[in-house]
Amino acid sequence: MAKKQMSLEVVNPNAAGIDVGSRSHWVSVGQNSEDVKEYGVYSEDHKELCEWLKKHKVSTIAMESTGTYWQNLFSSLVAYGFDVILVNGRQTKNIRGKKTDILDCQWIQKLHTLGLLGSSFLPDSTTDIIRTYSRHRQNIIKQSASTVMKMQKYFRLMNMRLDVVVNDIVGLTGTKIINDFVKGEKSGKELAKNRHYNCKKSEDEIAKALQYNGREDYYFALQHEWNTYLHLQNQIDEVDVQIKKHLTNVIDKDDNKKQHIVSKKPYKRKNKNTIRDVDMNQMAYQYFEGIDLMAIEGVNDATIMALISEIGLEGIKKFYTSKQFTSWLRLAPNNKISGGKVLSHYLPKGSNRLKISLRQAANAIGNLKEGHLSDFFRKINYKRGRATAVSATARKLAVIIWNMLVKGVPYQPPTEYLFLDQKRKMKLVSRIRKNITKFELKPEDVGFDNLLSIRI
């Protein structure tokens, strides 16, 4: 009896596969030994590789996303007009036999010829530039935070407990104290005069905490760390200027973006690490072409910047459904079913920067006292715990943002969320009403009758 054979349909007949490396790239245009060639990583090598692919009439190419080594080659191939897809290494790892670079590139070429590889998400060129600035800024902020921790350690070793009397040693009070101390002022009483009026601790208590023990080695190290901190803050300011400049250019070039003017909102709390001298409310409203993401409770400048830099407006439209978007973010459960039974339904491992930002926004929503998303968070928190509530609320945020940006659906929650200034106004009105009732005041007692006569 003859064996039954099944052949797979060739989807991409003119396909090539590239195994990307740090020192060389292996390229395959077929399954024979003469169809494989090795190229270097220099610009001239990229040019020769592209010419060789043109010679073999290749039209589409698949390559693994190996570290950052693929980026320059990817740009060169796209510039030559090739259709290039970037493939996750998990799709190409099941090769049989001994693993070699030659077999790897041939296996990638075979899978791509049969149409068995899917492309990874890549942002457009504009978003990619903003992403570079944004990620560089986040790295500087991490260095700055590390420097602050070192300064705090040296203060503690000098028996100056600045961290006890102020919440943030690089806040308004702490910055002035450190600056005077580094310049040579060692007296605790003189340093305590830099106390800001909002500081909870008194000037006398701050003076008691700032008693220098005379260790010059720690003082010398503190001076260096303070200069490093100031240098990093200057770098953050320079990056902020570049981000603002690039976003402004993107908006000015598009009349559809430029025409939108958002109404001013009541005050929303801002983190000190947000981009400085940028009205993110107006900038985001124009960038997203009239979609007001700031209307969502919990969404702040950092969330908006993560959306702009990590995926962009054109990037989120590549996801045809909200399920695809949440799955890409790894916020949707990865259900594994066998024999009709659900074996597991946990979230996939791994986090990108946008997922982290959405989870931070969800955590902030969990601290709010009212609002539609806050009610949802508390319901999940009561049933499954806070960790699950953060993930569920982050997924809900992602779905809301996708519907707003792709479908143009405005955010209209059944429960209204009040901003900080609105809450203060309501509390003030409530307090005034209580005092009017308590003291049995009449309009003429507070001069309201005179104001009415003037208006008439």
C-alpha positions as CSV (number, residue, x, y, z in Angstrom):
1,M,0.0,0.0,0.0
2,A,1.4,3.3,-1.1
3,K,2.1,5.9,1.6
4,K,-0.3,8.9,1.7
5,Q,1.5,12.2,1.1
6,M,0.3,15.7,1.8
7,S,2.0,18.7,0.3
8,L,1.8,22.3,1.7
9,E,0.8,25.1,-0.5
10,V,3.6,27.6,-1.4
11,V,2.4,31.0,-0.4
12,N,5.6,33.1,-1.0
13,P,7.5,31.5,-3.9
14,N,10.2,34.3,-4.0
15,A,11.0,34.2,-0.3
16,A,14.3,34.4,1.6
17,G,15.3,33.7,5.2
18,I,17.9,35.5,7.3
19,D,19.5,34.3,10.5
20,V,20.7,37.5,12.2
21,G,23.9,37.5,14.2
22,S,26.2,40.0,16.0
23,R,29.2,39.5,13.6
24,S,27.6,38.0,10.5
25,H,24.2,37.3,8.8
26,W,23.4,34.0,7.1
27,V,21.0,34.3,4.2
28,S,19.1,31.5,2.4
29,V,17.0,31.8,-0.8
30,G,16.5,28.0,-1.1
31,Q,17.1,24.6,0.5
32,N,20.3,23.7,-1.4
33,S,23.8,24.4,-0.2
34,E,24.5,26.9,-3.0
35,D,21.4,28.9,-2.0
36,V,23.0,29.9,1.4
37,K,25.5,32.7,1.8
38,E,27.2,34.5,4.7
39,Y,27.5,38.3,4.9
40,G,29.1,40.7,7.3
41,V,27.5,43.5,9.4
42,Y,29.0,46.6,7.8
43,S,27.1,48.9,5.4
44,E,29.0,47.6,2.4
45,D,28.0,44.0,3.4
46,H,24.4,45.0,3.6
47,K,24.6,46.5,0.1
48,E,26.1,43.3,-1.3
49,L,23.4,41.2,0.5
50,C,20.6,43.3,-1.1
51,E,22.2,43.0,-4.6
52,W,22.5,39.2,-4.2
53,L,18.8,39.0,-3.2
54,K,17.8,41.1,-6.2
55,K,19.8,38.8,-8.4
56,H,17.8,35.8,-7.1
57,K,14.5,37.8,-7.7
58,V,13.6,37.7,-4.0
59,S,10.5,39.8,-3.1
60,T,9.8,39.0,0.5
61,I,12.2,38.3,3.4
62,A,11.7,36.9,7.0
63,M,14.3,37.6,9.7
64,E,14.5,36.8,13.4
65,S,14.3,39.7,15.9
66,T,17.7,39.0,17.5
67,G,18.5,41.7,20.1
68,T,19.1,45.0,18.3
69,Y,21.3,43.5,15.5
70,W,18.5,43.3,13.1
71,Q,17.6,47.0,13.0
72,N,20.3,48.3,10.6
73,L,19.8,45.3,8.2
74,F,16.1,45.8,8.3
75,S,16.4,49.4,7.3
76,S,18.7,48.6,4.4
77,L,16.3,45.9,3.1
78,V,13.3,48.1,3.3
79,A,15.2,50.9,1.5
80,Y,15.9,48.4,-1.4
81,G,12.1,47.8,-1.7
82,F,11.9,44.3,-0.1
83,D,8.8,43.2,1.9
84,V,10.4,42.4,5.2
85,I,8.7,40.7,8.2
86,L,10.3,40.5,11.6
87,V,9.6,37.2,13.3
88,N,9.6,36.2,17.0
89,G,12.2,33.5,17.7
90,R,9.6,31.3,19.3
91,Q,8.1,30.7,15.8
92,T,11.3,29.4,14.3
93,K,12.9,27.3,17.1
94,N,11.5,23.9,16.4
95,I,14.1,22.8,13.8
96,R,15.1,19.1,13.8
97,G,18.7,17.9,14.2
98,K,21.8,19.8,15.2
99,K,21.4,23.6,15.3
100,T,23.6,25.6,13.0
101,D,23.4,29.0,11.3
102,I,22.9,27.4,7.9
103,L,20.1,25.2,9.0
104,D,18.5,28.1,10.9
105,C,18.3,30.4,7.8
106,Q,17.1,27.6,5.6
107,W,14.4,26.7,8.2
108,I,13.2,30.3,8.3
109,Q,13.2,30.4,4.5
110,K,11.1,27.2,4.3
111,L,8.6,28.4,6.9
112,H,8.2,31.8,5.2
113,T,7.8,30.2,1.7
114,L,4.9,28.1,3.1
115,G,3.3,31.2,4.8
116,L,3.8,29.8,8.4
117,L,5.4,32.9,9.9
118,G,3.6,35.9,11.3
119,S,5.1,39.4,11.5
120,S,5.8,41.2,14.8
121,F,4.4,44.6,15.5
122,L,6.7,47.5,14.4
123,P,5.9,51.2,14.9
124,D,6.1,53.7,12.1
125,S,9.2,55.9,11.7
126,T,7.7,58.9,13.5
127,T,6.7,56.9,16.5
128,D,10.1,55.1,16.5
129,I,11.9,58.5,16.8
130,I,9.7,59.5,19.8
131,R,10.2,56.1,21.3
132,T,14.0,56.6,21.3
133,Y,13.7,59.9,23.1
134,S,11.2,58.6,25.6
135,R,13.1,55.4,26.5
136,H,16.3,57.4,26.8
137,R,14.5,59.8,29.1
138,Q,13.3,56.9,31.3
139,N,16.8,55.5,31.5
140,I,18.1,58.9,32.7
141,I,15.3,59.1,35.3
142,K,16.4,55.6,36.6
143,Q,20.0,56.9,36.9
144,S,18.8,60.0,38.7
145,A,16.8,57.8,41.2
146,S,19.9,55.7,41.9
147,T,21.9,58.9,42.5
148,V,19.3,60.2,45.0
149,M,19.4,56.9,46.9
150,K,23.2,57.2,47.2
151,M,22.9,60.8,48.5
152,Q,20.4,59.6,51.0
153,K,22.9,56.9,52.2
154,Y,25.7,59.4,52.6
155,F,23.5,61.8,54.6
156,R,22.6,58.9,56.9
157,L,26.3,58.0,57.3
158,M,27.0,61.6,58.2
159,N,24.2,61.4,60.9
160,M,22.1,64.0,59.0
161,R,18.6,62.5,58.8
162,L,17.2,64.6,56.0
163,D,15.1,61.7,54.9
164,V,13.2,61.7,58.3
165,V,12.2,65.3,58.2
166,V,11.3,65.6,54.5
167,N,9.4,63.2,52.3
168,D,11.6,63.9,49.3
169,I,15.2,64.9,49.8
170,V,15.3,66.5,46.3
171,G,12.0,68.4,46.8
172,L,11.7,72.1,47.5
173,T,13.1,72.0,51.0
174,G,15.6,69.2,50.4
175,T,17.1,70.7,47.3
176,K,17.9,74.0,49.0
177,I,19.4,72.3,52.0
178,I,21.6,70.0,49.9
179,N,22.7,72.9,47.8
180,D,23.8,75.1,50.8
181,F,25.4,72.1,52.5
182,V,27.5,71.2,49.4
183,K,28.6,74.8,49.2
184,G,30.0,74.7,52.7
185,E,27.3,75.5,55.2
186,K,27.5,72.9,58.0
187,S,25.3,74.5,60.7
188,G,22.0,72.7,61.2
189,K,20.2,75.9,62.3
190,E,21.3,77.7,59.1
191,L,20.3,74.8,56.9
192,A,16.9,74.6,58.5
193,K,16.1,78.1,57.4
194,N,15.5,76.7,53.9
195,R,12.3,75.0,55.2
196,H,9.4,75.5,52.8
197,Y,6.2,76.7,54.4
198,N,4.4,73.5,53.3
199,C,6.9,71.2,55.1
200,K,5.2,69.3,58.0
201,K,8.2,69.4,60.3
202,S,9.2,72.5,62.2
203,E,12.4,74.5,61.7
204,D,13.7,73.4,65.1
205,E,13.1,69.7,64.3
206,I,14.8,70.0,61.0
207,A,17.8,71.7,62.7
208,K,18.1,68.8,65.2
209,A,18.1,66.3,62.3
210,L,20.9,68.1,60.4
211,Q,23.9,67.6,62.9
212,Y,27.0,66.9,60.8
213,N,29.4,64.4,62.3
214,G,32.5,65.7,60.5
215,R,33.1,62.8,58.1
216,E,34.9,64.5,55.1
217,D,35.0,61.3,53.0
218,Y,31.2,61.0,52.9
219,Y,30.9,64.8,52.4
220,F,33.3,64.5,49.3
221,A,31.2,61.6,47.9
222,L,28.0,63.5,48.5
223,Q,29.3,66.5,46.5
224,H,30.0,64.2,43.5
225,E,26.6,62.6,43.7
226,W,24.9,66.0,43.9
227,N,26.8,67.2,40.8
228,T,25.8,64.0,39.0
229,Y,22.1,64.6,40.0
230,L,22.2,68.1,38.6
231,H,23.8,66.9,35.4
232,L,21.1,64.3,34.9
233,Q,18.4,66.8,35.5
234,N,19.9,69.0,32.8
235,Q,19.9,66.1,30.5
236,I,16.2,65.4,31.2
237,D,15.4,69.0,30.3
238,E,17.3,68.7,27.0
239,V,15.4,65.5,26.2
240,D,12.1,67.2,27.0
241,V,12.9,70.0,24.6
242,Q,13.6,67.4,21.8
243,I,10.3,65.5,22.5
244,K,8.3,68.7,22.5
245,K,10.0,69.9,19.3
246,H,9.3,66.6,17.5
247,L,5.7,66.3,18.7
248,T,5.0,69.9,17.6
249,N,6.5,69.2,14.2
250,V,4.2,66.2,13.8
251,I,1.2,68.2,14.7
252,D,2.0,71.2,12.6
253,K,2.5,69.2,9.5
254,D,-1.0,67.7,9.7
255,D,-3.9,70.1,9.4
256,N,-6.3,67.5,10.7
257,K,-4.3,67.4,14.0
258,K,-3.6,71.1,14.2
259,Q,-7.2,72.3,14.1
260,H,-8.3,70.6,17.4
261,I,-8.4,72.7,20.5
262,V,-9.3,71.0,23.8
263,S,-11.2,72.6,26.6
264,K,-9.2,73.2,29.8
265,K,-9.7,70.6,32.5
266,P,-9.7,70.9,36.3
267,Y,-6.5,70.0,37.9
268,K,-5.2,66.4,37.6
269,R,-2.3,65.3,39.8
270,K,1.1,65.2,38.0
271,N,4.1,63.2,38.8
272,K,7.4,65.1,39.1
273,N,9.0,63.0,36.4
274,T,6.5,64.0,33.7
275,I,7.6,66.0,30.7
276,R,8.2,69.6,31.7
277,D,6.8,72.7,30.0
278,V,4.4,70.7,27.8
279,D,0.6,70.9,28.0
280,M,0.1,67.2,27.5
281,N,-3.7,67.6,27.6
282,Q,-3.6,69.8,24.5
283,M,-0.7,68.0,22.8
284,A,-2.5,64.6,23.2
285,Y,-5.8,66.0,22.0
286,Q,-4.2,67.2,18.8
287,Y,-1.9,64.2,18.2
288,F,-4.9,61.8,18.5
289,E,-7.0,64.0,16.2
290,G,-9.6,65.2,18.7
291,I,-9.8,62.1,21.0
292,D,-9.7,63.2,24.6
293,L,-7.9,60.4,26.5
294,M,-7.4,62.7,29.5
295,A,-11.1,62.3,30.2
296,I,-10.4,58.8,31.5
297,E,-9.8,58.7,35.2
298,G,-6.3,57.4,36.1
299,V,-4.8,58.4,32.7
300,N,-2.1,61.0,33.2
301,D,0.8,62.5,31.3
302,A,2.9,59.4,31.7
303,T,0.2,57.1,30.3
304,I,-0.3,59.4,27.3
305,M,3.4,59.6,26.6
306,A,3.7,55.8,26.7
307,L,0.9,55.5,24.2
308,I,2.5,58.1,21.8
309,S,6.0,56.6,22.1
310,E,5.4,52.9,22.2
311,I,2.6,52.4,19.6
312,G,1.3,55.7,18.2
313,L,-2.0,56.5,16.5
314,E,-1.2,54.6,13.3
315,G,0.2,51.6,15.2
316,I,-2.9,51.0,17.3
317,K,-5.0,50.9,14.1
318,K,-3.0,47.8,13.0
319,F,-4.9,45.8,15.6
320,Y,-8.3,45.1,14.0
321,T,-10.0,44.2,17.3
322,S,-9.5,45.1,21.0
323,K,-8.8,41.4,21.7
324,Q,-5.8,41.5,19.4
325,F,-4.6,44.7,21.2
326,T,-5.0,43.3,24.7
327,S,-3.4,40.0,23.6
328,W,-0.4,41.9,22.2
329,L,-0.1,43.7,25.5
330,R,-0.2,40.3,27.3
331,L,-3.2,41.5,29.4
332,A,-5.6,38.8,28.0
333,P,-5.6,35.3,29.6
334,N,-3.8,32.7,27.6
335,N,-6.3,29.8,27.7
336,K,-4.8,26.4,27.1
337,I,-7.5,23.8,26.3
338,S,-7.1,20.1,25.8
339,G,-9.9,17.5,25.6
340,G,-12.5,20.2,26.2
341,K,-10.9,21.1,29.6
342,V,-9.2,24.4,30.4
343,L,-5.7,23.5,31.6
344,S,-4.6,27.0,32.4
345,H,-5.8,30.6,31.9
346,Y,-3.0,32.7,33.3
347,L,-1.7,35.9,31.7
348,P,1.4,35.3,29.5
349,K,4.8,36.3,31.0
350,G,6.5,39.4,29.9
351,S,5.8,43.1,30.0
352,N,6.4,46.0,27.5
353,R,6.5,49.6,28.6
354,L,2.9,50.3,27.5
355,K,1.6,47.4,29.6
356,I,3.6,48.7,32.6
357,S,2.2,52.2,32.1
358,L,-1.4,50.9,31.9
359,R,-0.9,48.8,35.1
360,Q,0.4,51.9,36.9
361,A,-2.7,53.8,35.8
362,A,-4.9,50.9,37.0
363,N,-3.2,51.0,40.3
364,A,-3.9,54.7,40.6
365,I,-7.5,54.0,39.8
366,G,-7.6,51.6,42.7
367,N,-6.8,54.5,45.0
368,L,-9.6,56.7,43.8
369,K,-12.7,57.1,45.9
370,E,-15.3,57.3,43.1
371,G,-15.7,56.7,39.3
372,H,-16.8,54.0,37.0
373,L,-13.3,52.3,36.7
374,S,-12.8,52.7,40.5
375,D,-16.0,50.8,41.2
376,F,-14.9,48.1,38.7
377,F,-11.5,47.9,40.5
378,R,-13.0,47.5,43.9
379,K,-15.4,44.8,42.7
380,I,-12.5,42.7,41.3
381,N,-10.4,43.5,44.3
382,Y,-13.1,42.2,46.7
383,K,-13.4,38.9,44.7
384,R,-9.9,38.1,43.5
385,G,-7.4,40.4,45.3
386,R,-5.5,43.6,44.3
387,A,-3.0,42.0,41.9
388,T,-5.8,40.5,39.7
389,A,-7.8,43.8,40.0
390,V,-4.8,45.8,38.6
391,S,-4.5,43.4,35.6
392,A,-8.2,43.4,34.9
393,T,-8.5,47.2,35.1
394,A,-5.4,47.6,32.9
395,R,-7.1,45.4,30.3
396,K,-10.3,47.4,30.6
397,L,-8.3,50.6,30.1
398,A,-6.7,49.1,27.0
399,V,-10.1,48.2,25.5
400,I,-11.5,51.7,26.3
401,I,-8.4,53.4,24.6
402,W,-8.7,51.1,21.6
403,N,-12.3,51.9,21.1
404,M,-11.7,55.6,21.4
405,L,-8.7,55.8,19.0
406,V,-9.9,53.2,16.4
407,K,-13.6,53.5,16.4
408,G,-13.8,57.1,17.6
409,V,-16.1,56.2,20.5
410,P,-16.0,58.9,23.3
411,Y,-15.5,57.9,26.9
412,Q,-18.9,58.2,28.6
413,P,-18.9,56.2,31.9
414,P,-22.2,55.7,33.7
415,T,-20.6,57.1,36.9
416,E,-19.1,60.6,36.5
417,Y,-15.5,61.1,37.7
418,L,-14.7,64.4,39.5
419,F,-11.3,66.0,39.1
420,L,-9.4,67.4,42.1
421,D,-10.6,71.1,41.7
422,Q,-14.2,69.9,41.4
423,K,-13.9,67.9,44.6
424,R,-12.4,70.9,46.4
425,K,-15.3,73.1,45.2
426,M,-17.9,70.6,46.3
427,K,-16.3,70.3,49.8
428,L,-16.2,74.1,50.1
429,V,-19.8,74.5,49.1
430,S,-20.8,71.7,51.5
431,R,-18.9,73.4,54.4
432,I,-20.5,76.8,53.6
433,R,-24.0,75.3,53.6
434,K,-23.3,73.6,57.0
435,N,-22.2,76.9,58.5
436,I,-25.3,78.8,57.1
437,T,-27.5,76.2,58.7
438,K,-25.5,76.1,62.0
439,F,-25.5,79.9,62.5
440,E,-28.9,80.4,60.9
441,L,-27.6,83.1,58.5
442,K,-29.8,85.1,56.2
443,P,-28.8,86.7,52.9
444,E,-28.8,90.2,54.4
445,D,-26.4,89.0,57.2
446,V,-23.6,88.3,54.6
447,G,-24.5,91.2,52.2
448,F,-26.1,89.1,49.5
449,D,-29.1,91.5,49.4
450,N,-26.8,94.4,48.4
451,L,-25.2,92.3,45.6
452,L,-28.7,91.5,44.2
453,S,-29.7,95.2,44.2
454,I,-26.5,96.2,42.4
455,R,-27.1,93.5,39.7
456,I,-30.7,94.6,39.2
